[in-house]
Amino acid sequence: MSNADPVSPLPETPGPQPGPGIPSKDERNLAMICHLLGLVGFIGPLVIWLIKKDESAVVDDQGKESLNFQITILLASLLSGVLACFIVGFFLAIAVAIYDIVYIIIAAMRANEGQLYRYPICLRLIK
């Protein structure tokens, strides 16, 4: 008789792997970083998007979304600068800054959860 256990152990398999529609942890992190770097300007998201756009559809999508939002914020900031001659420009600049910070944080959190985030008011110039 054999001393082998009649119940063979299950083969070891790696943990859950992302499927075709589920972004990997690295993709989620890069998408989140694309959004967060928007807090300091558009150069950071631009660099990440240019480097990773061909490797990841998620980073390509979220990088473009982040860049489009930063372009929108830049244009709104320029408009508030022009309107600074009037009192309304000062208040518009404050509103744009608050809008920028709040929605970048929301976008970063959603990207980290694996969602493809869309900013509510955004000119989508980069397709």
Backbone as XML, in Angstrom:
<?xml version="1.0"?>
<chain id="A" units="angstrom">
  <residue number="1" name="MET">
    <atom name="N" x="0.818" y="-1.178" z="0.000"/>
    <atom name="CA" x="0.000" y="0.000" z="0.000"/>
    <atom name="C" x="0.861" y="1.240" z="0.000"/>
  </residue>
  <residue number="2" name="SER">
    <atom name="N" x="0.324" y="2.237" z="-0.569"/>
    <atom name="CA" x="1.036" y="3.499" z="-0.669"/>
    <atom name="C" x="0.681" y="4.375" z="0.513"/>
  </residue>
  <residue number="3" name="ASN">
    <atom name="N" x="1.652" y="5.115" z="0.996"/>
    <atom name="CA" x="1.419" y="6.054" z="2.085"/>
    <atom name="C" x="0.964" y="7.412" z="1.564"/>
  </residue>
  <residue number="4" name="ALA">
    <atom name="N" x="0.763" y="7.525" z="0.275"/>
    <atom name="CA" x="0.360" y="8.804" z="-0.312"/>
    <atom name="C" x="-1.065" y="9.145" z="0.109"/>
  </residue>
  <residue number="5" name="ASP">
    <atom name="N" x="-1.279" y="10.394" z="0.352"/>
    <atom name="CA" x="-2.607" y="10.873" z="0.741"/>
    <atom name="C" x="-3.533" y="10.755" z="-0.471"/>
  </residue>
  <residue number="6" name="PRO">
    <atom name="N" x="-4.709" y="10.117" z="-0.303"/>
    <atom name="CA" x="-5.589" y="9.953" z="-1.456"/>
    <atom name="C" x="-6.146" y="11.283" z="-1.971"/>
  </residue>
  <residue number="7" name="VAL">
    <atom name="N" x="-6.147" y="12.298" z="-1.137"/>
    <atom name="CA" x="-6.626" y="13.610" z="-1.577"/>
    <atom name="C" x="-5.408" y="14.447" z="-1.945"/>
  </residue>
  <residue number="8" name="SER">
    <atom name="N" x="-5.273" y="14.715" z="-3.212"/>
    <atom name="CA" x="-4.109" y="15.496" z="-3.629"/>
    <atom name="C" x="-4.376" y="16.977" z="-3.371"/>
  </residue>
  <residue number="9" name="PRO">
    <atom name="N" x="-3.350" y="17.685" z="-2.932"/>
    <atom name="CA" x="-3.534" y="19.118" z="-2.673"/>
    <atom name="C" x="-3.771" y="19.868" z="-3.983"/>
  </residue>
  <residue number="10" name="LEU">
    <atom name="N" x="-4.483" y="20.963" z="-3.864"/>
    <atom name="CA" x="-4.716" y="21.800" z="-5.035"/>
    <atom name="C" x="-3.415" y="22.475" z="-5.442"/>
  </residue>
  <residue number="11" name="PRO">
    <atom name="N" x="-3.194" y="22.582" z="-6.727"/>
    <atom name="CA" x="-1.969" y="23.271" z="-7.152"/>
    <atom name="C" x="-2.032" y="24.736" z="-6.739"/>
  </residue>
  <residue number="12" name="GLU">
    <atom name="N" x="-0.854" y="25.253" z="-6.406"/>
    <atom name="CA" x="-0.794" y="26.657" z="-6.005"/>
    <atom name="C" x="-1.009" y="27.539" z="-7.231"/>
  </residue>
  <residue number="13" name="THR">
    <atom name="N" x="-1.901" y="28.482" z="-7.070"/>
    <atom name="CA" x="-2.158" y="29.437" z="-8.148"/>
    <atom name="C" x="-1.997" y="30.836" z="-7.588"/>
  </residue>
  <residue number="14" name="PRO">
    <atom name="N" x="-1.588" y="31.751" z="-8.421"/>
    <atom name="CA" x="-1.473" y="33.125" z="-7.928"/>
    <atom name="C" x="-2.848" y="33.666" z="-7.562"/>
  </residue>
  <residue number="15" name="GLY">
    <atom name="N" x="-2.845" y="34.756" z="-6.816"/>
    <atom name="CA" x="-4.090" y="35.394" z="-6.394"/>
    <atom name="C" x="-4.889" y="35.868" z="-7.596"/>
  </residue>
  <residue number="16" name="PRO">
    <atom name="N" x="-5.984" y="36.536" z="-7.342"/>
    <atom name="CA" x="-6.825" y="36.988" z="-8.451"/>
    <atom name="C" x="-6.058" y="37.886" z="-9.409"/>
  </residue>
  <residue number="17" name="GLN">
    <atom name="N" x="-6.205" y="37.586" z="-10.656"/>
    <atom name="CA" x="-5.535" y="38.362" z="-11.693"/>
    <atom name="C" x="-6.546" y="39.291" z="-12.357"/>
  </residue>
  <residue number="18" name="PRO">
    <atom name="N" x="-6.125" y="40.494" z="-12.726"/>
    <atom name="CA" x="-7.055" y="41.387" z="-13.405"/>
    <atom name="C" x="-7.481" y="40.795" z="-14.740"/>
  </residue>
  <residue number="19" name="GLY">
    <atom name="N" x="-8.750" y="40.897" z="-15.047"/>
    <atom name="CA" x="-9.275" y="40.433" z="-16.322"/>
    <atom name="C" x="-9.036" y="41.476" z="-17.397"/>
  </residue>
  <residue number="20" name="PRO">
    <atom name="N" x="-9.569" y="41.222" z="-18.580"/>
    <atom name="CA" x="-9.335" y="42.162" z="-19.677"/>
    <atom name="C" x="-9.943" y="43.540" z="-19.447"/>
  </residue>
  <residue number="21" name="GLY">
    <atom name="N" x="-11.030" y="43.635" z="-18.673"/>
    <atom name="CA" x="-11.663" y="44.929" z="-18.460"/>
    <atom name="C" x="-11.327" y="45.561" z="-17.129"/>
  </residue>
  <residue number="22" name="ILE">
    <atom name="N" x="-10.531" y="44.863" z="-16.315"/>
    <atom name="CA" x="-10.205" y="45.357" z="-14.977"/>
    <atom name="C" x="-8.775" y="45.881" z="-14.984"/>
  </residue>
  <residue number="23" name="PRO">
    <atom name="N" x="-8.575" y="47.166" z="-14.647"/>
    <atom name="CA" x="-7.209" y="47.701" z="-14.648"/>
    <atom name="C" x="-6.361" y="47.086" z="-13.537"/>
  </residue>
  <residue number="24" name="SER">
    <atom name="N" x="-5.094" y="46.860" z="-13.842"/>
    <atom name="CA" x="-4.169" y="46.333" z="-12.838"/>
    <atom name="C" x="-3.860" y="47.419" z="-11.810"/>
  </residue>
  <residue number="25" name="LYS">
    <atom name="N" x="-3.216" y="47.012" z="-10.733"/>
    <atom name="CA" x="-2.844" y="47.967" z="-9.679"/>
    <atom name="C" x="-1.901" y="49.039" z="-10.237"/>
  </residue>
  <residue number="26" name="ASP">
    <atom name="N" x="-0.955" y="48.632" z="-11.079"/>
    <atom name="CA" x="-0.029" y="49.603" z="-11.672"/>
    <atom name="C" x="-0.767" y="50.611" z="-12.550"/>
  </residue>
  <residue number="27" name="GLU">
    <atom name="N" x="-1.723" y="50.124" z="-13.337"/>
    <atom name="CA" x="-2.500" y="51.034" z="-14.183"/>
    <atom name="C" x="-3.316" y="52.004" z="-13.335"/>
  </residue>
  <residue number="28" name="ARG">
    <atom name="N" x="-3.917" y="51.486" z="-12.273"/>
    <atom name="CA" x="-4.704" y="52.355" z="-11.391"/>
    <atom name="C" x="-3.813" y="53.400" z="-10.737"/>
  </residue>
  <residue number="29" name="ASN">
    <atom name="N" x="-2.625" y="52.979" z="-10.301"/>
    <atom name="CA" x="-1.699" y="53.931" z="-9.664"/>
    <atom name="C" x="-1.245" y="55.011" z="-10.644"/>
  </residue>
  <residue number="30" name="LEU">
    <atom name="N" x="-0.898" y="54.612" z="-11.864"/>
    <atom name="CA" x="-0.457" y="55.603" z="-12.853"/>
    <atom name="C" x="-1.590" y="56.554" z="-13.231"/>
  </residue>
  <residue number="31" name="ALA">
    <atom name="N" x="-2.807" y="56.027" z="-13.344"/>
    <atom name="CA" x="-3.958" y="56.890" z="-13.639"/>
    <atom name="C" x="-4.181" y="57.874" z="-12.498"/>
  </residue>
  <residue number="32" name="MET">
    <atom name="N" x="-4.055" y="57.390" z="-11.263"/>
    <atom name="CA" x="-4.220" y="58.262" z="-10.098"/>
    <atom name="C" x="-3.140" y="59.346" z="-10.084"/>
  </residue>
  <residue number="33" name="ILE">
    <atom name="N" x="-1.909" y="58.955" z="-10.368"/>
    <atom name="CA" x="-0.796" y="59.911" z="-10.383"/>
    <atom name="C" x="-0.998" y="60.951" z="-11.491"/>
  </residue>
  <residue number="34" name="CYS">
    <atom name="N" x="-1.528" y="60.524" z="-12.640"/>
    <atom name="CA" x="-1.827" y="61.487" z="-13.719"/>
    <atom name="C" x="-2.751" y="62.581" z="-13.210"/>
  </residue>
  <residue number="35" name="HIS">
    <atom name="N" x="-3.770" y="62.181" z="-12.469"/>
    <atom name="CA" x="-4.706" y="63.183" z="-11.949"/>
    <atom name="C" x="-4.046" y="64.047" z="-10.873"/>
  </residue>
  <residue number="36" name="LEU">
    <atom name="N" x="-3.345" y="63.416" z="-9.927"/>
    <atom name="CA" x="-2.756" y="64.176" z="-8.816"/>
    <atom name="C" x="-1.679" y="65.153" z="-9.278"/>
  </residue>
  <residue number="37" name="LEU">
    <atom name="N" x="-0.917" y="64.779" z="-10.293"/>
    <atom name="CA" x="0.114" y="65.693" z="-10.791"/>
    <atom name="C" x="-0.490" y="66.945" z="-11.415"/>
  </residue>
  <residue number="38" name="GLY">
    <atom name="N" x="-1.769" y="66.880" z="-11.737"/>
    <atom name="CA" x="-2.460" y="68.069" z="-12.233"/>
    <atom name="C" x="-2.522" y="69.179" z="-11.203"/>
  </residue>
  <residue number="39" name="LEU">
    <atom name="N" x="-2.320" y="68.844" z="-9.937"/>
    <atom name="CA" x="-2.310" y="69.870" z="-8.886"/>
    <atom name="C" x="-1.145" y="70.842" z="-9.054"/>
  </residue>
  <residue number="40" name="VAL">
    <atom name="N" x="-0.085" y="70.405" z="-9.737"/>
    <atom name="CA" x="1.087" y="71.268" z="-9.918"/>
    <atom name="C" x="1.284" y="71.686" z="-11.374"/>
  </residue>
  <residue number="41" name="GLY">
    <atom name="N" x="0.317" y="71.391" z="-12.233"/>
    <atom name="CA" x="0.410" y="71.804" z="-13.626"/>
    <atom name="C" x="0.127" y="70.661" z="-14.577"/>
  </residue>
  <residue number="42" name="PHE">
    <atom name="N" x="0.330" y="70.915" z="-15.849"/>
    <atom name="CA" x="-0.006" y="69.905" z="-16.846"/>
    <atom name="C" x="1.196" y="69.105" z="-17.335"/>
  </residue>
  <residue number="43" name="ILE">
    <atom name="N" x="2.398" y="69.485" z="-16.950"/>
    <atom name="CA" x="3.608" y="68.803" z="-17.434"/>
    <atom name="C" x="3.676" y="67.358" z="-16.920"/>
  </residue>
  <residue number="44" name="GLY">
    <atom name="N" x="3.389" y="67.139" z="-15.636"/>
    <atom name="CA" x="3.439" y="65.788" z="-15.061"/>
    <atom name="C" x="2.501" y="64.820" z="-15.757"/>
  </residue>
  <residue number="45" name="PRO">
    <atom name="N" x="1.200" y="65.161" z="-15.862"/>
    <atom name="CA" x="0.293" y="64.265" z="-16.585"/>
    <atom name="C" x="0.705" y="64.066" z="-18.047"/>
  </residue>
  <residue number="46" name="LEU">
    <atom name="N" x="1.240" y="65.112" z="-18.668"/>
    <atom name="CA" x="1.673" y="65.012" z="-20.058"/>
    <atom name="C" x="2.804" y="64.001" z="-20.207"/>
  </residue>
  <residue number="47" name="VAL">
    <atom name="N" x="3.791" y="64.060" z="-19.316"/>
    <atom name="CA" x="4.935" y="63.146" z="-19.386"/>
    <atom name="C" x="4.477" y="61.702" z="-19.193"/>
  </residue>
  <residue number="48" name="ILE">
    <atom name="N" x="3.663" y="61.451" z="-18.168"/>
    <atom name="CA" x="3.185" y="60.081" z="-17.920"/>
    <atom name="C" x="2.360" y="59.592" z="-19.102"/>
  </residue>
  <residue number="49" name="TRP">
    <atom name="N" x="1.489" y="60.443" z="-19.614"/>
    <atom name="CA" x="0.643" y="60.039" z="-20.735"/>
    <atom name="C" x="1.493" y="59.715" z="-21.965"/>
  </residue>
  <residue number="50" name="LEU">
    <atom name="N" x="2.482" y="60.551" z="-22.274"/>
    <atom name="CA" x="3.320" y="60.305" z="-23.449"/>
    <atom name="C" x="4.125" y="59.016" z="-23.322"/>
  </residue>
  <residue number="51" name="ILE">
    <atom name="N" x="4.582" y="58.708" z="-22.110"/>
    <atom name="CA" x="5.394" y="57.509" z="-21.904"/>
    <atom name="C" x="4.544" y="56.241" z="-21.909"/>
  </residue>
  <residue number="52" name="LYS">
    <atom name="N" x="3.376" y="56.279" z="-21.287"/>
    <atom name="CA" x="2.596" y="55.060" z="-21.051"/>
    <atom name="C" x="1.364" y="54.887" z="-21.932"/>
  </residue>
  <residue number="53" name="LYS">
    <atom name="N" x="1.049" y="55.834" z="-22.798"/>
    <atom name="CA" x="-0.206" y="55.768" z="-23.558"/>
    <atom name="C" x="-0.298" y="54.546" z="-24.465"/>
  </residue>
  <residue number="54" name="ASP">
    <atom name="N" x="0.824" y="54.060" z="-24.977"/>
    <atom name="CA" x="0.799" y="52.895" z="-25.859"/>
    <atom name="C" x="0.805" y="51.578" z="-25.092"/>
  </residue>
  <residue number="55" name="GLU">
    <atom name="N" x="1.143" y="51.625" z="-23.807"/>
    <atom name="CA" x="1.221" y="50.410" z="-22.998"/>
    <atom name="C" x="-0.071" y="50.097" z="-22.264"/>
  </residue>
  <residue number="56" name="SER">
    <atom name="N" x="-0.878" y="51.102" z="-21.981"/>
    <atom name="CA" x="-2.069" y="50.900" z="-21.162"/>
    <atom name="C" x="-3.221" y="51.769" z="-21.659"/>
  </residue>
  <residue number="57" name="ALA">
    <atom name="N" x="-4.338" y="51.123" z="-21.971"/>
    <atom name="CA" x="-5.524" y="51.867" z="-22.410"/>
    <atom name="C" x="-6.075" y="52.728" z="-21.277"/>
  </residue>
  <residue number="58" name="VAL">
    <atom name="N" x="-5.947" y="52.249" z="-20.039"/>
    <atom name="CA" x="-6.446" y="52.998" z="-18.880"/>
    <atom name="C" x="-5.634" y="54.272" z="-18.686"/>
  </residue>
  <residue number="59" name="VAL">
    <atom name="N" x="-4.313" y="54.158" z="-18.723"/>
    <atom name="CA" x="-3.450" y="55.331" z="-18.552"/>
    <atom name="C" x="-3.634" y="56.283" z="-19.734"/>
  </residue>
  <residue number="60" name="ASP">
    <atom name="N" x="-3.821" y="55.746" z="-20.926"/>
    <atom name="CA" x="-4.081" y="56.585" z="-22.096"/>
    <atom name="C" x="-5.359" y="57.396" z="-21.891"/>
  </residue>
  <residue number="61" name="ASP">
    <atom name="N" x="-6.430" y="56.736" z="-21.481"/>
    <atom name="CA" x="-7.716" y="57.406" z="-21.279"/>
    <atom name="C" x="-7.656" y="58.438" z="-20.155"/>
  </residue>
  <residue number="62" name="GLN">
    <atom name="N" x="-7.139" y="58.038" z="-19.008"/>
    <atom name="CA" x="-7.118" y="58.939" z="-17.858"/>
    <atom name="C" x="-6.073" y="60.039" z="-18.011"/>
  </residue>
  <residue number="63" name="GLY">
    <atom name="N" x="-4.979" y="59.745" z="-18.715"/>
    <atom name="CA" x="-3.987" y="60.781" z="-19.000"/>
    <atom name="C" x="-4.564" y="61.872" z="-19.888"/>
  </residue>
  <residue number="64" name="LYS">
    <atom name="N" x="-5.308" y="61.460" z="-20.929"/>
    <atom name="CA" x="-5.965" y="62.446" z="-21.800"/>
    <atom name="C" x="-7.009" y="63.241" z="-21.023"/>
  </residue>
  <residue number="65" name="GLU">
    <atom name="N" x="-7.761" y="62.557" z="-20.167"/>
    <atom name="CA" x="-8.785" y="63.249" z="-19.382"/>
    <atom name="C" x="-8.140" y="64.283" z="-18.454"/>
  </residue>
  <residue number="66" name="SER">
    <atom name="N" x="-7.038" y="63.898" z="-17.812"/>
    <atom name="CA" x="-6.337" y="64.818" z="-16.919"/>
    <atom name="C" x="-5.783" y="66.017" z="-17.694"/>
  </residue>
  <residue number="67" name="LEU">
    <atom name="N" x="-5.180" y="65.756" z="-18.848"/>
    <atom name="CA" x="-4.642" y="66.852" z="-19.666"/>
    <atom name="C" x="-5.751" y="67.785" z="-20.146"/>
  </residue>
  <residue number="68" name="ASN">
    <atom name="N" x="-6.849" y="67.217" z="-20.593"/>
    <atom name="CA" x="-7.972" y="68.051" z="-21.036"/>
    <atom name="C" x="-8.492" y="68.921" z="-19.899"/>
  </residue>
  <residue number="69" name="PHE">
    <atom name="N" x="-8.556" y="68.347" z="-18.702"/>
    <atom name="CA" x="-9.028" y="69.122" z="-17.558"/>
    <atom name="C" x="-8.045" y="70.244" z="-17.232"/>
  </residue>
  <residue number="70" name="GLN">
    <atom name="N" x="-6.753" y="69.960" z="-17.296"/>
    <atom name="CA" x="-5.757" y="70.992" z="-17.004"/>
    <atom name="C" x="-5.790" y="72.109" z="-18.047"/>
  </residue>
  <residue number="71" name="ILE">
    <atom name="N" x="-6.052" y="71.758" z="-19.306"/>
    <atom name="CA" x="-6.201" y="72.785" z="-20.344"/>
    <atom name="C" x="-7.427" y="73.645" z="-20.045"/>
  </residue>
  <residue number="72" name="THR">
    <atom name="N" x="-8.519" y="72.996" z="-19.636"/>
    <atom name="CA" x="-9.740" y="73.727" z="-19.281"/>
    <atom name="C" x="-9.478" y="74.682" z="-18.122"/>
  </residue>
  <residue number="73" name="ILE">
    <atom name="N" x="-8.774" y="74.198" z="-17.096"/>
    <atom name="CA" x="-8.455" y="75.033" z="-15.930"/>
    <atom name="C" x="-7.543" y="76.188" z="-16.339"/>
  </residue>
  <residue number="74" name="LEU">
    <atom name="N" x="-6.576" y="75.921" z="-17.211"/>
    <atom name="CA" x="-5.685" y="76.982" z="-17.689"/>
    <atom name="C" x="-6.479" y="78.073" z="-18.406"/>
  </residue>
  <residue number="75" name="LEU">
    <atom name="N" x="-7.397" y="77.674" z="-19.272"/>
    <atom name="CA" x="-8.214" y="78.657" z="-19.990"/>
    <atom name="C" x="-9.111" y="79.440" z="-19.033"/>
  </residue>
  <residue number="76" name="ALA">
    <atom name="N" x="-9.689" y="78.762" z="-18.046"/>
    <atom name="CA" x="-10.527" y="79.450" z="-17.057"/>
    <atom name="C" x="-9.685" y="80.414" z="-16.220"/>
  </residue>
  <residue number="77" name="SER">
    <atom name="N" x="-8.458" y="80.020" z="-15.913"/>
    <atom name="CA" x="-7.565" y="80.901" z="-15.150"/>
    <atom name="C" x="-7.182" y="82.132" z="-15.968"/>
  </residue>
  <residue number="78" name="LEU">
    <atom name="N" x="-6.917" y="81.932" z="-17.253"/>
    <atom name="CA" x="-6.612" y="83.074" z="-18.123"/>
    <atom name="C" x="-7.805" y="84.019" z="-18.216"/>
  </residue>
  <residue number="79" name="LEU">
    <atom name="N" x="-8.995" y="83.454" z="-18.319"/>
    <atom name="CA" x="-10.203" y="84.277" z="-18.353"/>
    <atom name="C" x="-10.363" y="85.065" z="-17.059"/>
  </residue>
  <residue number="80" name="SER">
    <atom name="N" x="-10.102" y="84.412" z="-15.933"/>
    <atom name="CA" x="-10.219" y="85.131" z="-14.657"/>
    <atom name="C" x="-9.146" y="86.214" z="-14.547"/>
  </residue>
  <residue number="81" name="GLY">
    <atom name="N" x="-7.982" y="85.986" z="-15.154"/>
    <atom name="CA" x="-6.946" y="87.018" z="-15.174"/>
    <atom name="C" x="-7.369" y="88.229" z="-15.983"/>
  </residue>
  <residue number="82" name="VAL">
    <atom name="N" x="-8.008" y="87.973" z="-17.119"/>
    <atom name="CA" x="-8.514" y="89.072" z="-17.944"/>
    <atom name="C" x="-9.599" y="89.834" z="-17.195"/>
  </residue>
  <residue number="83" name="LEU">
    <atom name="N" x="-10.449" y="89.089" z="-16.492"/>
    <atom name="CA" x="-11.541" y="89.720" z="-15.747"/>
    <atom name="C" x="-11.088" y="90.294" z="-14.408"/>
  </residue>
  <residue number="84" name="ALA">
    <atom name="N" x="-9.795" y="90.170" z="-14.101"/>
    <atom name="CA" x="-9.290" y="90.703" z="-12.834"/>
    <atom name="C" x="-9.375" y="92.228" z="-12.795"/>
  </residue>
  <residue number="85" name="CYS">
    <atom name="N" x="-9.485" y="92.831" z="-13.951"/>
    <atom name="CA" x="-9.676" y="94.285" z="-13.990"/>
    <atom name="C" x="-10.975" y="94.660" z="-13.293"/>
  </residue>
  <residue number="86" name="PHE">
    <atom name="N" x="-11.868" y="93.719" z="-13.306"/>
    <atom name="CA" x="-13.149" y="93.905" z="-12.629"/>
    <atom name="C" x="-13.126" y="93.042" z="-11.372"/>
  </residue>
  <residue number="87" name="ILE">
    <atom name="N" x="-13.986" y="93.283" z="-10.471"/>
    <atom name="CA" x="-14.033" y="92.527" z="-9.214"/>
    <atom name="C" x="-14.324" y="91.049" z="-9.464"/>
  </residue>
  <residue number="88" name="VAL">
    <atom name="N" x="-15.098" y="90.746" z="-10.490"/>
    <atom name="CA" x="-15.533" y="89.373" z="-10.743"/>
    <atom name="C" x="-14.350" y="88.435" z="-11.024"/>
  </residue>
  <residue number="89" name="GLY">
    <atom name="N" x="-13.274" y="88.941" z="-11.596"/>
    <atom name="CA" x="-12.114" y="88.110" z="-11.909"/>
    <atom name="C" x="-11.489" y="87.488" z="-10.683"/>
  </residue>
  <residue number="90" name="PHE">
    <atom name="N" x="-11.436" y="88.239" z="-9.597"/>
    <atom name="CA" x="-10.874" y="87.725" z="-8.348"/>
    <atom name="C" x="-11.694" y="86.547" z="-7.834"/>
  </residue>
  <residue number="91" name="PHE">
    <atom name="N" x="-13.007" y="86.699" z="-7.836"/>
    <atom name="CA" x="-13.877" y="85.631" z="-7.342"/>
    <atom name="C" x="-13.870" y="84.423" z="-8.275"/>
  </residue>
  <residue number="92" name="LEU">
    <atom name="N" x="-13.766" y="84.678" z="-9.568"/>
    <atom name="CA" x="-13.683" y="83.582" z="-10.530"/>
    <atom name="C" x="-12.396" y="82.789" z="-10.331"/>
  </residue>
  <residue number="93" name="ALA">
    <atom name="N" x="-11.298" y="83.468" z="-10.070"/>
    <atom name="CA" x="-10.020" y="82.790" z="-9.838"/>
    <atom name="C" x="-10.098" y="81.879" z="-8.617"/>
  </residue>
  <residue number="94" name="ILE">
    <atom name="N" x="-10.729" y="82.345" z="-7.560"/>
    <atom name="CA" x="-10.889" y="81.520" z="-6.354"/>
    <atom name="C" x="-11.771" y="80.312" z="-6.655"/>
  </residue>
  <residue number="95" name="ALA">
    <atom name="N" x="-12.866" y="80.532" z="-7.380"/>
    <atom name="CA" x="-13.772" y="79.432" z="-7.724"/>
    <atom name="C" x="-13.070" y="78.392" z="-8.597"/>
  </residue>
  <residue number="96" name="VAL">
    <atom name="N" x="-12.269" y="78.838" z="-9.555"/>
    <atom name="CA" x="-11.540" y="77.922" z="-10.436"/>
    <atom name="C" x="-10.538" y="77.101" z="-9.632"/>
  </residue>
  <residue number="97" name="ALA">
    <atom name="N" x="-9.820" y="77.735" z="-8.714"/>
    <atom name="CA" x="-8.833" y="77.019" z="-7.896"/>
    <atom name="C" x="-9.501" y="75.956" z="-7.023"/>
  </residue>
  <residue number="98" name="ILE">
    <atom name="N" x="-10.616" y="76.302" z="-6.403"/>
    <atom name="CA" x="-11.331" y="75.332" z="-5.563"/>
    <atom name="C" x="-11.858" y="74.185" z="-6.414"/>
  </residue>
  <residue number="99" name="TYR">
    <atom name="N" x="-12.448" y="74.512" z="-7.555"/>
    <atom name="CA" x="-12.975" y="73.500" z="-8.478"/>
    <atom name="C" x="-11.861" y="72.550" z="-8.915"/>
  </residue>
  <residue number="100" name="ASP">
    <atom name="N" x="-10.715" y="73.105" z="-9.251"/>
    <atom name="CA" x="-9.559" y="72.324" z="-9.686"/>
    <atom name="C" x="-9.144" y="71.325" z="-8.611"/>
  </residue>
  <residue number="101" name="ILE">
    <atom name="N" x="-8.932" y="71.792" z="-7.414"/>
    <atom name="CA" x="-8.457" y="70.929" z="-6.324"/>
    <atom name="C" x="-9.469" y="69.843" z="-5.992"/>
  </residue>
  <residue number="102" name="VAL">
    <atom name="N" x="-10.727" y="70.221" z="-5.841"/>
    <atom name="CA" x="-11.762" y="69.251" z="-5.448"/>
    <atom name="C" x="-11.905" y="68.151" z="-6.491"/>
  </residue>
  <residue number="103" name="TYR">
    <atom name="N" x="-12.015" y="68.528" z="-7.754"/>
    <atom name="CA" x="-12.250" y="67.513" z="-8.777"/>
    <atom name="C" x="-11.015" y="66.687" z="-9.104"/>
  </residue>
  <residue number="104" name="ILE">
    <atom name="N" x="-9.832" y="67.222" z="-8.911"/>
    <atom name="CA" x="-8.626" y="66.405" z="-9.079"/>
    <atom name="C" x="-8.584" y="65.324" z="-8.008"/>
  </residue>
  <residue number="105" name="ILE">
    <atom name="N" x="-8.909" y="65.672" z="-6.783"/>
    <atom name="CA" x="-8.913" y="64.680" z="-5.700"/>
    <atom name="C" x="-9.970" y="63.612" z="-5.960"/>
  </residue>
  <residue number="106" name="ILE">
    <atom name="N" x="-11.161" y="64.021" z="-6.386"/>
    <atom name="CA" x="-12.211" y="63.046" z="-6.701"/>
    <atom name="C" x="-11.762" y="62.128" z="-7.838"/>
  </residue>
  <residue number="107" name="ALA">
    <atom name="N" x="-11.180" y="62.699" z="-8.883"/>
    <atom name="CA" x="-10.718" y="61.908" z="-10.025"/>
    <atom name="C" x="-9.628" y="60.922" z="-9.613"/>
  </residue>
  <residue number="108" name="ALA">
    <atom name="N" x="-8.705" y="61.355" z="-8.767"/>
    <atom name="CA" x="-7.631" y="60.472" z="-8.308"/>
    <atom name="C" x="-8.197" y="59.304" z="-7.507"/>
  </residue>
  <residue number="109" name="MET">
    <atom name="N" x="-9.170" y="59.582" z="-6.653"/>
    <atom name="CA" x="-9.777" y="58.505" z="-5.861"/>
    <atom name="C" x="-10.509" y="57.517" z="-6.768"/>
  </residue>
  <residue number="110" name="ARG">
    <atom name="N" x="-11.242" y="58.012" z="-7.744"/>
    <atom name="CA" x="-11.973" y="57.123" z="-8.662"/>
    <atom name="C" x="-11.000" y="56.308" z="-9.517"/>
  </residue>
  <residue number="111" name="ALA">
    <atom name="N" x="-9.932" y="56.938" z="-9.982"/>
    <atom name="CA" x="-8.939" y="56.220" z="-10.785"/>
    <atom name="C" x="-8.277" y="55.127" z="-9.961"/>
  </residue>
  <residue number="112" name="ASN">
    <atom name="N" x="-8.023" y="55.391" z="-8.694"/>
    <atom name="CA" x="-7.422" y="54.383" z="-7.823"/>
    <atom name="C" x="-8.380" y="53.216" z="-7.580"/>
  </residue>
  <residue number="113" name="GLU">
    <atom name="N" x="-9.685" y="53.470" z="-7.683"/>
    <atom name="CA" x="-10.683" y="52.402" z="-7.550"/>
    <atom name="C" x="-10.866" y="51.633" z="-8.857"/>
  </residue>
  <residue number="114" name="GLY">
    <atom name="N" x="-10.212" y="52.074" z="-9.918"/>
    <atom name="CA" x="-10.307" y="51.399" z="-11.205"/>
    <atom name="C" x="-11.391" y="51.936" z="-12.116"/>
  </residue>
  <residue number="115" name="GLN">
    <atom name="N" x="-11.990" y="53.059" z="-11.762"/>
    <atom name="CA" x="-13.040" y="53.656" z="-12.591"/>
    <atom name="C" x="-12.429" y="54.639" z="-13.585"/>
  </residue>
  <residue number="116" name="LEU">
    <atom name="N" x="-13.017" y="54.702" z="-14.758"/>
    <atom name="CA" x="-12.599" y="55.698" z="-15.740"/>
    <atom name="C" x="-13.393" y="56.965" z="-15.452"/>
  </residue>
  <residue number="117" name="TYR">
    <atom name="N" x="-12.729" y="57.958" z="-14.884"/>
    <atom name="CA" x="-13.409" y="59.166" z="-14.415"/>
    <atom name="C" x="-13.523" y="60.193" z="-15.529"/>
  </residue>
  <residue number="118" name="ARG">
    <atom name="N" x="-14.632" y="60.904" z="-15.551"/>
    <atom name="CA" x="-14.852" y="62.024" z="-16.463"/>
    <atom name="C" x="-15.152" y="63.271" z="-15.644"/>
  </residue>
  <residue number="119" name="TYR">
    <atom name="N" x="-14.384" y="64.325" z="-15.894"/>
    <atom name="CA" x="-14.625" y="65.596" z="-15.207"/>
    <atom name="C" x="-15.932" y="66.197" z="-15.718"/>
  </residue>
  <residue number="120" name="PRO">
    <atom name="N" x="-16.734" y="66.780" z="-14.812"/>
    <atom name="CA" x="-18.038" y="67.301" z="-15.232"/>
    <atom name="C" x="-17.972" y="68.477" z="-16.204"/>
  </residue>
  <residue number="121" name="ILE">
    <atom name="N" x="-17.067" y="69.404" z="-16.009"/>
    <atom name="CA" x="-16.923" y="70.538" z="-16.930"/>
    <atom name="C" x="-15.499" y="70.482" z="-17.469"/>
  </residue>
  <residue number="122" name="CYS">
    <atom name="N" x="-15.384" y="70.029" z="-18.716"/>
    <atom name="CA" x="-14.052" y="69.815" z="-19.277"/>
    <atom name="C" x="-14.124" y="69.895" z="-20.799"/>
  </residue>
  <residue number="123" name="LEU">
    <atom name="N" x="-13.239" y="70.681" z="-21.380"/>
    <atom name="CA" x="-13.113" y="70.716" z="-22.835"/>
    <atom name="C" x="-12.272" y="69.517" z="-23.244"/>
  </residue>
  <residue number="124" name="ARG">
    <atom name="N" x="-12.803" y="68.660" z="-24.048"/>
    <atom name="CA" x="-12.061" y="67.465" z="-24.462"/>
    <atom name="C" x="-11.389" y="67.746" z="-25.809"/>
  </residue>
  <residue number="125" name="LEU">
    <atom name="N" x="-10.240" y="68.393" z="-25.729"/>
    <atom name="CA" x="-9.511" y="68.805" z="-26.924"/>
    <atom name="C" x="-8.588" y="67.704" z="-27.433"/>
  </residue>
  <residue number="126" name="ILE">
    <atom name="N" x="-8.050" y="66.904" z="-26.522"/>
    <atom name="CA" x="-7.186" y="65.787" z="-26.899"/>
    <atom name="C" x="-8.076" y="64.557" z="-26.992"/>
  </residue>
  <residue number="127" name="LYS">
    <atom name="N" x="-8.153" y="63.989" z="-28.172"/>
    <atom name="CA" x="-9.054" y="62.839" z="-28.383"/>
    <atom name="C" x="-8.317" y="61.538" z="-28.305"/>
  </residue>
</chain>
